[in-house]
């Protein structure tokens, strides 16, 4: 095998790799004061659209860098949510006099579409819908409106027959859906892109309470409900009358709403201390564990999914034990894996950045200042940033190469911040396990020369031995402290061996190719030397084990 090709033999890639400390304030949009920042909207091309500045009236488009942040226009008043499609920009906000409404901007011209409080803009096909709210302070959803190109094209799609919406809207298939409550019963409302409405009355059986939480699993709705004797159920329904079935139930007092996250074709959900996996059917619902670390009062919460795991926080319901912990599960039956301890319970949820198990962003609570602090942590629990006062992690979002969130430091006040979450991996190179020889002074040594980064053609190992003799550089994907038939540590799962010259001191070149697929590859190297009567199986000695993590330049 060509030496450079030895790096390309597939081995297991491990997640949660530390990234560079690259968080920074995007810009001081309001020098000398706090910016009012809207939610971040993903334009779909690696850019975010948001409002920031004094009063939150300036709308910006940004790629996550200061030079790539461009002013788009100034709104007549504060902007709370701004969205965009191919032809226009829409936003919820206030006018200069503080009156709420929805505005549109097309070809440089701003006009008002709707008067009144609107809670959310959501798209379906080429259409935009808004949730019309009741007057403050309750602000419940009273109607769903469809937003055309001018005020004459704004229509009330449904007012739920005078009821109020309890959950939604969410997208399922080619429709938007909402729940409404009337006389203690739950109706489902389904709206297509043209504004056609379908009502499904009494979707949930009368013995169940209104849902506390709702999510989707493919074509199935999952609802968290209670029965008359206090048992919590997760009910699955395809959205047809009478088809709701309980797929999981837990009898436990003081339960909060169902927590959930989507992982592949399944939804992982938690009720009380227990966690389940489901495909939306009774037979496809499996309990993963009954409690976290055998602690029945330590409840999983704030679920976030990456490509392979669901991460969650846990905290005991015990004022005398305020610590929290971060866990992850691959949705197989069995106990979750502890990732890190949080000294004080996180009050805001966490966020995975990049979606590939590389980074967690967790907020800790500072009891001295009474503020939530953003703390960015990675693989070996390195703390990559701390001390920023975060506004709300719920408003954070990953767009393109950057995570956008709102935070504050003592100098700038609250401003938009970004964190680079591109696939940049930090390389690692260190000696791990000691070598093995009859006389410790004669133990051979191995040392890596250069950084183990992709494209490093000069990467090499240096081998030193007390005596010359036949030897081999062995590369593998793991190592053990004690081999089965020897007291020596040994590289296992080897995928290549490189003969070394018989001299006592030698350097062997192992060029690393410019191959993105080896980014994050873990490699263990060790030199083995023939020595009759040696402790390695009676025929040799071994050097120390050298650990490498292939990173980016």
C-alpha positions in Angstrom: 0.0 0.0 0.0 1.3 3.5 -0.8 2.1 5.3 2.4 -0.1 8.3 1.6 -3.0 6.0 0.9 -2.8 4.5 4.4 -4.7 7.5 5.7 -7.7 6.7 3.4 -8.6 3.3 4.8 -12.0 3.8 6.4 -12.2 3.8 10.2 -14.8 5.1 12.5 -15.2 8.9 12.6 -15.9 10.2 16.1 -18.1 13.2 16.7 -17.9 16.1 19.1 -14.7 17.5 17.9 -13.5 20.9 19.3 -13.7 23.8 17.0 -11.8 27.1 17.0 -12.9 29.9 19.3 -14.4 32.1 16.6 -17.4 33.8 18.3 -17.6 37.5 17.9 -20.0 40.4 17.9 -21.4 40.9 14.4 -21.5 44.7 14.8 -22.3 47.3 17.3 -25.6 48.4 15.7 -26.5 50.8 18.6 -23.3 52.4 19.9 -23.7 53.3 23.6 -26.9 51.2 24.1 -28.7 48.0 23.6 -29.9 47.0 20.1 -33.5 45.8 19.7 -33.0 42.7 17.5 -35.7 40.8 15.7 -35.7 37.0 15.0 -33.2 35.8 12.4 -34.7 34.7 9.1 -32.9 32.1 6.9 -32.8 33.5 3.3 -31.8 30.0 2.0 -28.5 31.3 0.5 -26.3 31.4 3.6 -27.5 34.8 4.6 -29.7 35.9 7.5 -32.2 38.7 7.4 -33.0 40.6 10.7 -33.6 44.0 12.2 -31.2 45.6 14.7 -30.2 49.0 16.0 -31.9 51.6 18.2 -35.6 50.9 18.1 -35.1 47.8 15.9 -36.0 49.7 12.7 -33.0 48.9 10.4 -33.3 45.7 8.4 -30.0 44.0 7.6 -28.8 41.1 5.4 -25.7 39.3 6.7 -23.5 36.3 5.9 -22.3 36.2 9.5 -19.3 38.6 9.0 -19.1 42.4 9.5 -18.0 43.0 5.9 -20.9 40.8 4.6 -23.6 42.7 6.7 -25.5 45.1 4.4 -28.3 47.5 5.3 -31.4 46.8 3.3 -33.9 49.5 4.4 -35.3 51.3 7.3 -38.8 50.3 8.5 -41.3 52.9 9.9 -41.1 51.4 13.4 -39.8 48.4 15.4 -39.6 45.1 13.5 -40.3 41.9 15.4 -40.2 39.3 12.6 -39.0 39.8 9.0 -39.2 37.3 6.2 -38.5 37.3 2.4 -39.4 35.5 -0.8 -38.3 36.0 -4.4 -40.4 39.1 -4.9 -40.9 40.9 -1.6 -40.0 41.4 2.1 -42.7 41.1 4.8 -42.5 42.0 8.4 -44.5 42.2 11.6 -43.9 45.3 13.6 -45.1 48.7 14.7 -45.5 52.0 12.9 -43.9 55.3 14.2 -47.0 55.8 16.5 -46.7 52.3 18.0 -49.6 50.7 16.1 -49.1 47.0 15.3 -49.5 45.5 11.8 -47.9 43.8 8.8 -45.9 45.6 6.2 -44.5 44.6 2.7 -41.7 46.0 0.6 -41.4 45.4 -3.1 -39.2 47.3 -5.6 -38.1 49.7 -2.9 -41.7 50.7 -2.0 -43.0 50.0 1.5 -46.7 49.6 2.2 -48.9 48.4 5.0 -50.8 45.2 4.4 -52.7 44.6 7.7 -53.6 46.5 10.8 -53.7 44.7 14.2 -51.6 42.3 16.2 -50.0 39.4 14.3 -48.0 36.8 16.1 -46.2 34.9 13.4 -45.6 34.8 9.6 -45.4 31.3 8.1 -45.1 30.3 4.4 -46.9 27.5 2.5 -46.1 27.1 -1.1 -46.0 30.6 -2.6 -48.4 32.0 0.0 -47.8 33.7 3.3 -50.1 33.3 6.3 -50.2 35.2 9.6 -51.7 34.4 13.0 -54.0 37.3 14.0 -54.0 37.8 17.8 -56.5 39.0 20.4 -55.7 42.3 22.2 -52.9 42.4 24.8 -52.2 41.2 27.4 -53.5 37.7 26.5 -52.5 37.7 22.8 -54.1 34.4 21.9 -54.5 33.3 18.2 -58.1 34.3 17.1 -57.8 33.8 13.3 -55.5 32.7 10.5 -55.0 35.3 7.7 -53.7 34.9 4.2 -51.4 37.8 3.0 -51.7 38.8 -0.6 -49.8 41.6 -2.5 -51.9 44.5 -1.2 -54.4 45.2 1.6 -57.3 44.2 -0.7 -55.8 40.7 -1.0 -55.6 40.1 2.7 -58.3 37.6 3.8 -59.3 35.9 7.0 -59.0 32.2 6.2 -60.7 31.0 9.4 -61.7 32.4 12.8 -62.2 28.9 14.2 -65.9 29.5 14.6 -65.2 32.0 17.4 -62.9 29.7 19.3 -59.2 30.4 20.0 -56.3 28.4 18.6 -54.4 26.4 21.3 -51.5 25.2 19.2 -50.0 25.9 15.8 -49.7 26.6 13.0 -47.4 23.8 11.9 -46.8 22.3 8.4 -47.9 18.7 7.7 -47.9 17.6 4.1 -49.3 20.3 1.8 -51.2 22.0 4.6 -51.0 24.2 7.7 -52.7 22.9 10.8 -53.9 24.3 14.1 -55.8 23.1 17.1 -58.7 25.1 18.6 -60.6 24.5 21.8 -64.4 24.7 22.2 -66.2 23.6 25.3 -63.3 21.5 26.4 -63.0 19.7 23.1 -60.2 19.8 20.6 -60.8 20.5 16.9 -58.2 20.2 14.1 -58.1 22.9 11.3 -56.3 22.2 8.1 -55.6 25.0 5.5 -54.0 24.6 2.0 -51.9 27.2 0.1 -55.1 28.5 -1.6 -56.8 29.2 1.7 -59.2 26.3 1.5 -60.2 25.2 5.1 -61.1 21.7 6.5 -62.3 21.3 10.1 -61.9 17.9 11.9 -64.1 18.2 15.0 -63.3 16.3 18.2 -60.0 14.9 16.9 -59.0 13.8 20.4 -61.4 11.6 22.4 -63.5 13.5 25.0 -61.8 11.8 27.9 -58.5 13.4 27.1 -57.5 16.9 28.2 -56.6 19.5 25.5 -53.0 18.8 24.4 -50.1 20.4 26.3 -47.7 19.9 23.4 -47.9 18.8 19.7 -45.4 17.6 17.2 -45.3 15.6 14.0 -43.8 12.3 13.1 -44.0 11.9 9.3 -47.7 12.0 8.5 -48.7 11.5 12.1 -49.5 14.0 14.9 -48.2 13.3 18.4 -50.1 15.0 21.2 -49.4 15.1 24.9 -52.7 14.8 26.9 -54.0 13.7 30.3 -56.8 11.4 31.1 -59.3 11.8 34.0 -57.2 9.9 36.6 -54.0 11.9 35.8 -52.1 9.5 33.5 -50.1 11.3 30.9 -50.5 9.9 27.4 -48.8 10.5 24.1 -51.5 10.1 21.5 -50.9 9.5 17.7 -53.3 10.6 15.0 -53.2 10.8 11.3 -55.7 13.6 11.5 -59.0 11.7 11.0 -61.9 11.6 13.4 -61.6 8.7 15.9 -58.2 7.5 14.9 -56.3 8.8 17.9 -54.5 6.1 19.8 -52.3 6.2 23.0 -48.8 5.0 22.1 -47.2 5.7 25.5 -48.3 6.5 29.0 -46.7 7.5 32.3 -48.3 7.8 35.7 -46.3 10.6 37.4 -47.3 13.8 39.2 -45.8 17.2 38.3 -45.1 16.3 34.7 -44.4 19.1 32.3 -45.2 19.1 28.6 -43.8 16.4 26.4 -40.2 17.1 25.1 -39.4 15.8 21.6 -36.9 15.9 18.8 -36.8 14.4 15.3 -34.0 11.8 14.6 -34.0 10.2 11.2 -37.4 8.6 10.5 -38.3 8.5 14.2 -39.4 11.0 16.8 -37.7 10.8 20.2 -39.9 12.1 23.0 -39.8 12.3 26.8 -42.6 12.4 29.3 -41.6 12.7 33.0 -38.3 10.8 33.6 -38.9 8.4 30.7 -37.8 8.6 27.1 -39.3 6.9 24.0 -38.7 6.4 20.3 -41.6 6.1 17.9 -42.4 5.9 14.2 -45.9 7.1 15.0 -47.5 3.6 15.5 -48.2 1.6 18.6 -45.9 -1.3 17.6 -43.2 1.1 16.6 -43.0 2.9 19.9 -40.2 1.7 22.2 -39.2 2.9 25.7 -35.5 3.8 25.7 -35.1 4.1 29.5 -37.2 4.6 32.6 -35.1 7.3 34.2 -31.8 9.2 33.8 -29.1 7.6 35.8 -31.7 5.8 38.0 -32.9 9.2 39.2 -36.7 9.2 38.9 -36.9 12.9 39.7 -34.3 14.0 37.2 -36.4 14.9 34.1 -35.0 15.1 30.5 -35.8 18.5 28.8 -34.7 20.8 26.0 -34.2 18.1 23.4 -32.0 18.9 20.3 -31.1 16.5 17.5 -28.0 16.2 15.4 -27.5 13.7 12.6 -26.9 10.8 15.0 -27.9 11.8 18.5 -30.5 13.6 20.6 -29.0 15.7 23.3 -30.9 16.8 26.4 -30.5 18.5 29.7 -31.6 17.0 33.0 -32.2 18.6 36.3 -33.5 17.1 39.6 -36.7 18.6 40.9 -35.0 19.3 44.2 -34.1 22.8 45.4 -31.2 21.3 47.4 -29.6 19.9 44.2 -29.5 22.6 41.6 -26.9 21.0 39.3 -27.8 20.0 35.8 -26.3 17.6 33.3 -26.1 17.2 29.5 -26.7 13.7 28.0 -27.1 12.2 24.6 -28.8 9.1 23.2 -28.6 7.4 19.8 -32.3 6.3 20.3 -31.4 2.7 21.0 -32.7 1.0 24.1 -30.4 1.6 27.1 -29.0 4.3 29.3 -28.0 7.6 27.8 -24.4 8.8 27.7 -23.3 11.6 30.0 -21.6 14.4 28.0 -20.9 17.0 30.7 -22.0 18.4 34.0 -23.4 21.9 34.2 -22.5 23.5 37.6 -25.8 25.3 37.9 -29.0 24.3 36.1 -29.3 25.8 32.7 -32.4 28.0 32.5 -32.4 28.4 28.7 -32.3 25.5 26.3 -29.1 24.3 24.6 -28.4 24.4 20.9 -26.3 22.1 18.7 -24.3 24.1 16.2 -23.7 22.6 12.8 -25.9 19.6 13.3 -23.1 17.1 13.3 -22.3 16.5 17.0 -19.5 19.0 17.0 -20.6 21.6 19.5 -23.0 22.4 22.2 -24.1 25.8 23.3 -25.4 25.8 26.8 -26.4 28.7 29.1 -25.5 28.6 32.8 -27.1 30.8 35.4 -24.9 33.2 37.4 -26.6 33.4 40.8 -24.5 36.4 41.9 -25.5 38.6 38.9 -28.9 37.0 38.3 -28.0 36.6 34.6 -27.8 33.7 32.1 -24.4 33.3 30.7 -23.6 31.6 27.3 -21.0 28.9 27.5 -19.8 27.1 24.4 -18.5 23.6 25.0 -17.2 20.8 22.8 -15.7 17.3 22.7 -13.5 16.9 25.7 -15.7 19.5 27.6 -13.4 22.4 26.6 -15.0 25.7 27.4 -14.5 27.7 24.3 -16.3 30.9 25.4 -17.9 32.2 28.5 -19.1 35.4 30.1 -21.5 36.6 27.5 -25.0 37.4 28.9 -27.4 35.8 26.4 -30.7 37.3 25.5 -32.6 34.2 24.5 -31.1 31.0 23.2 -34.5 30.3 21.7 -33.9 33.0 19.1 -30.6 31.4 18.0 -30.3 29.8 14.6 -27.7 28.3 12.4 -27.6 29.9 8.9 -24.9 28.9 6.4 -21.5 28.9 8.0 -22.6 30.8 11.2 -24.8 30.5 14.2 -26.6 33.8 15.0 -27.7 34.7 18.5 -28.2 37.8 20.7 -25.8 38.4 23.6 -24.2 41.1 25.6 -20.9 42.0 27.0 -20.1 44.9 29.4 -18.9 47.2 26.7 -21.4 46.8 23.8 -24.6 45.9 25.4 -27.0 43.5 23.7 -26.1 43.0 20.0 -26.2 40.2 17.4 -23.3 37.8 17.7 -22.2 35.0 15.4 -20.2 31.8 15.8 -18.4 30.2 12.9 -19.7 26.6 12.7 -18.1 25.6 9.4 -16.4 22.3 9.2 -13.0 23.4 10.7 -11.5 20.8 12.9 -8.6 21.4 15.3 -5.8 18.8 14.9 -4.4 17.0 17.9 -1.1 15.2 18.4 0.2 13.7 21.7 1.8 10.7 23.3 -0.7 8.6 25.2 0.5 5.2 26.5 4.0 4.5 27.6 6.2 2.0 25.8 7.4 -1.4 27.0 10.9 -3.0 27.4 12.7 -5.3 29.8 14.7 -2.3 31.0 12.8 0.9 31.2 15.9 2.9 30.0 15.9 0.9 26.8 12.3 1.6 25.9 12.1 2.9 22.3 10.2 6.2 21.7 8.0 7.5 18.9 7.3 11.2 18.2 5.2 12.9 15.5 6.9 15.6 13.5 4.5 18.4 12.2 0.8 19.0 12.5 -1.6 16.2 11.5 -3.6 18.3 9.1 -5.0 17.4 5.7 -2.5 18.3 2.9 0.6 18.1 5.1 3.0 16.4 2.8 5.9 16.8 5.3 4.2 14.9 8.2 6.5 12.3 9.6 7.3 10.1 12.7 10.7 10.0 14.4 11.7 6.7 16.0 14.5 6.3 18.6 15.8 3.0 20.0 18.6 2.1 22.3 19.8 -0.6 19.9 19.4 -1.1 16.2 17.2 -3.9 14.9 14.2 -4.7 12.6 11.2 -2.6 13.5 7.8 -1.6 12.1 5.6 1.5 12.4 2.0 0.3 13.1 -1.0 2.5 12.5 -4.4 1.7 13.8 -7.8 3.1 14.9 -7.5 2.2 18.6 -5.1 1.2 21.4 -5.3 -0.9 24.5 -3.2 -0.4 27.7 -2.5 -4.1 28.1 -2.5 -6.6 25.2 -4.1 -10.0 25.8 -0.8 -11.9 25.8 1.5 -9.1 26.9 1.9 -6.5 29.6 2.7 -4.0 26.8 0.2 -1.4 25.5 -0.6 -2.1 21.8 -2.3 -0.4 18.9 -5.2 -2.5 17.7 -7.5 -2.5 14.7 -4.5 -1.7 12.6 -4.9 -0.8 9.0 -1.3 -0.4 7.8 2.3 -1.3 8.7 5.4 0.6 7.5 8.8 -1.1 7.8 11.4 1.0 9.4 15.2 1.0 8.7 17.1 -1.1 11.2 19.1 1.9 12.5 18.6 3.1 16.1 17.4 6.5 15.0 15.2 7.0 12.0 12.5 9.2 10.5 9.7 7.9 8.3 7.7 10.2 6.1 3.9 9.7 6.2 2.4 12.4 4.0 -1.2 13.3 4.6 -3.2 13.8 1.4 -5.6 16.7 0.7 -8.6 14.5 1.2 -11.6 16.1 3.0 -13.0 12.6 3.9 -10.2 12.0 6.4 -11.0 15.2 8.4 -11.6 14.1 12.0 -9.8 10.7 11.5 -8.4 9.3 14.7 -5.1 7.5 14.3 -2.9 5.6 16.8 0.7 5.0 15.9 3.3 2.7 17.6 6.7 1.3 16.7 7.3 -2.4 17.3 10.9 -3.8 17.4 12.2 -7.3 17.4 14.2 -8.2 20.5 14.4 -11.9 21.6 13.1 -12.4 25.1 11.4 -9.0 25.2 8.2 -8.4 27.1 6.1 -8.1 23.9 5.1 -11.8 23.4 8.6 -12.8 24.3 10.0 -11.6 21.0 10.1 -7.8 21.0 9.6 -4.4 22.6 7.2 -1.5 21.8 7.4 2.2 21.8 4.9 4.6 23.3 1.6 5.1 21.5 1.1 8.4 19.7 -2.4 9.7 19.2 -3.4 11.9 16.2 -6.6 13.7 15.2 -6.5 14.8 11.6 -7.6 18.5 11.4 -7.9 21.3 8.9 -5.1 23.6 7.9 
